[in-house]
């Protein structure tokens, strides 16, 4: 299963992703974005939210990736999603 990942520790809290796609994103108690759903990961709204992130911290990891959010192979996983 594909997995939506937000590197929340690098989030600046601009809210673009939440504003564009509240199906997949919300704010945590500190005002930073977190993923809320791994459903419908091929939606146009999700891709727009990912592309709109000013700090580029949102990604979808591919189906067979068993990685954690900050793994070394994450870049490869993202390219193959």
Secondary structure by P-SEA (a helix, b strand, c coil): cbbbbbccccccccccccccccccbbbccccbbbbccccccccaaaaaaaaacccccbbbbcccccccccccaaaaaaaac
